[in-house]
Amino acid sequence: MSKGFSKILMVMTIGALAFSSCTRSIGSETAFLKWLDNPKNGLVKKASANGFSFSLKFLPSEYVAYTELKKGNDEKGWNELLHDFESSMSILFSIEHDMHGIDATNYDVQNMAAYKERINELNFDLKQHLFIKGSEGKKIRPVLTTFENNYEIGGKKTFYVVFPKTDEEQWKTESLDIVFDDPFLDTGISHFVFKKQHIDQIPTLEFIN
C-alpha cells in the first residue's frame, strides 16, 4: 500500500469517525432542531393531495420532557416527566395549502357556523381519523390531539399528537405506519412511515444534561 493511499485512507477514517461522533450527540437545541428537520434523518415524513401538504415530525421523549420543563412545569421533576413521555409517542402534525387564504380551518366552509364546527372537529375529532396501523388491522389511536394555534405564516396549522405505547409488540416492529384518513379536506388516505432504525439513531441531547 502506498504512503499516499495510506494518508487518504487515514483522512477518510478520521472524517467518518468525526461524522459518526457528531450524529451521536448534539450540544445545542438549535442544532438539534436543525438535525430533526432534515428529511435525511428520517424523522419528518411528508405527503400531499388536493393542494394540501402534510408533515409529521417525530418528537423524542427526552426533548418533549425538556420542553415541558422549559414551560415552567415544576409539578413533576425531570425523571418523572421523562418516564411519562417514554410511555407514549409524540408527533407534530402540520397541514398547509399551496394557495394563500386556504387552510384546514376554512376549506369548503361556507359560513361562520360551519367554520366553528370545523374548529371543533379539528380540536376534538382529529383523533378519530389519525391512527397507527397495527397488526391484524388494529388501529392505535391518539390519547391526545391539541390544536397548536401559533399564528403561523401562510395558513399552516399544527397539531400536537400523543399516541399510547400500550401494545409493546407493535413498538418492536421495523416501522410505524401512521395513517390520516381525512374527512375534512378531500385528500383521501395518507400514510407516514417511520423506520425504527431512524428512531434508534436519535443523537444524545447534551444540552439537556
C-alpha positions in Angstrom: 0.0 0.0 0.0 1.5 3.4 -1.0 2.1 6.1 1.6 -0.2 8.5 -0.4 -3.1 6.0 -0.3 -2.5 5.3 3.4 -2.8 9.1 4.1 -6.0 9.3 2.1 -7.4 6.3 4.0 -6.5 7.8 7.3 -8.2 11.1 6.5 -11.3 9.3 5.4 -11.3 7.2 8.6 -10.9 10.3 10.8 -13.6 12.1 8.8 -16.0 9.1 9.2 -15.3 9.0 12.9 -15.9 12.7 13.3 -19.2 12.5 11.4 -20.3 9.5 13.5 -19.4 11.4 16.6 -21.4 14.4 15.5 -24.5 12.3 14.9 -24.3 10.6 18.3 -24.6 13.8 20.3 -25.8 17.3 19.8 -24.7 20.2 22.0 -27.5 22.8 21.4 -31.2 23.0 21.0 -30.8 25.0 17.8 -28.5 22.4 16.2 -30.9 19.6 17.3 -34.0 21.2 15.7 -32.0 21.7 12.5 -31.0 18.0 12.6 -34.6 17.0 13.4 -36.0 19.0 10.4 -33.5 17.3 8.0 -35.6 14.7 6.0 -32.4 12.6 5.5 -32.6 11.7 9.2 -35.9 10.1 8.7 -38.0 11.8 11.5 -40.0 14.0 9.2 -42.5 12.4 6.8 -44.5 14.3 4.2 -47.4 13.8 1.8 -49.6 15.9 -0.4 -53.0 15.8 -2.1 -55.7 18.3 -3.3 -53.3 21.3 -2.8 -52.6 20.4 0.8 -49.2 19.4 2.2 -49.0 17.3 5.3 -46.0 16.9 7.6 -45.5 14.5 10.5 -42.5 15.2 12.8 -41.4 12.6 15.4 -40.5 14.2 18.8 -38.1 12.3 21.0 -39.5 11.8 24.5 -36.4 13.3 26.1 -36.9 16.5 24.1 -40.6 16.7 24.9 -39.8 16.4 28.6 -37.2 19.1 28.3 -39.7 21.5 26.6 -42.2 20.8 29.4 -39.6 21.9 32.0 -38.8 25.0 29.9 -42.5 25.9 30.1 -42.2 26.1 33.9 -43.9 22.8 34.7 -42.5 22.3 38.2 -45.2 19.9 39.4 -43.0 17.0 38.3 -39.3 16.5 38.3 -37.2 15.6 35.3 -37.2 11.8 35.9 -41.0 11.7 36.4 -41.6 13.8 33.3 -39.2 11.6 31.2 -40.9 8.5 32.4 -44.3 9.8 31.4 -43.2 10.7 27.9 -41.3 7.5 27.4 -44.6 5.6 27.8 -46.0 7.5 24.8 -45.0 8.8 21.4 -45.4 12.4 20.5 -45.5 13.9 17.0 -46.3 17.3 15.4 -48.8 17.1 12.5 -48.9 20.1 10.2 -51.3 20.9 7.4 -50.7 23.7 4.8 -52.4 24.6 1.5 -50.5 25.9 -1.5 -52.9 28.8 -2.1 -52.9 31.8 0.1 -56.0 32.2 2.2 -57.0 28.5 2.3 -56.2 26.3 5.3 -57.5 23.4 7.3 -60.0 25.6 9.2 -61.8 27.2 6.3 -61.5 24.8 3.3 -65.0 24.2 1.9 -66.5 26.2 4.7 -69.4 28.4 3.7 -70.4 30.3 6.8 -69.4 31.1 10.4 -71.4 28.2 11.8 -69.6 25.8 9.6 -66.3 27.5 10.5 -66.9 27.0 14.2 -67.9 23.4 13.5 -64.6 22.8 11.6 -62.6 24.3 14.5 -64.4 22.0 16.9 -63.8 19.0 14.7 -60.1 19.7 14.4 -59.8 20.2 18.2 -61.8 17.1 19.3 -62.4 14.7 16.4 -58.9 14.5 14.8 -58.0 11.6 17.0 -60.8 9.6 15.2 -59.1 9.9 11.9 -55.4 9.7 12.7 -54.0 6.3 13.9 -51.1 3.9 13.9 -51.8 0.9 11.7 -51.2 -2.0 14.0 -51.0 -5.8 13.4 -54.1 -7.7 12.2 -55.9 -4.4 11.3 -55.7 -2.9 14.7 -55.8 0.9 14.9 -53.9 2.6 17.7 -55.5 6.0 18.1 -54.1 9.0 19.9 -54.9 9.7 23.5 -54.4 13.4 22.9 -54.6 15.8 19.9 -54.1 19.5 20.6 -54.6 22.3 18.0 -51.5 24.5 18.4 -52.7 28.0 17.5 -49.3 29.5 16.8 -50.5 32.1 14.2 -48.1 30.6 11.7 -47.4 32.4 8.5 -49.1 31.1 5.4 -52.1 29.4 7.0 -50.1 26.5 8.3 -52.0 24.6 11.1 -50.1 22.4 13.5 -51.4 19.7 15.9 -49.6 18.1 18.8 -50.5 14.4 18.9 -49.7 11.8 21.5 -50.0 8.0 20.9 -50.0 5.5 23.8 -47.4 2.7 23.9 -49.9 0.1 25.2 -49.0 -2.6 22.6 -45.4 -3.5 23.3 -45.2 -5.8 20.3 -46.2 -3.0 18.0 -43.3 -0.9 19.1 -40.8 -3.7 18.3 -41.6 -3.7 14.6 -39.2 -2.4 11.9 -41.5 0.5 11.0 -44.5 2.5 12.2 -47.2 3.4 9.7 -49.3 6.4 10.8 -52.4 6.9 8.8 -54.5 10.0 8.2 -58.0 9.1 6.9 -59.1 12.6 6.0 -62.8 13.5 6.4 -62.2 17.3 6.1 -60.1 18.2 3.2 -60.8 15.8 0.3 -57.3 14.3 0.4 -58.2 10.7 0.9 -55.9 8.5 2.9 -52.2 9.4 3.6 -49.5 7.2 5.1 -46.5 8.3 7.0 -44.0 5.5 7.7 -41.2 5.9 10.3 -38.4 3.4 10.3 -37.4 2.1 13.7 -33.7 2.4 12.8 -34.0 6.1 12.4 -35.7 6.5 15.8 -33.0 4.4 17.4 -30.3 6.7 15.9 -31.5 9.9 17.5 -28.4 11.6 19.0 -27.8 12.2 22.7 -29.1 15.7 23.5 -26.2 17.1 25.5 -27.8 20.5 26.0 -30.5 18.8 28.3 -27.9 17.5 30.8 
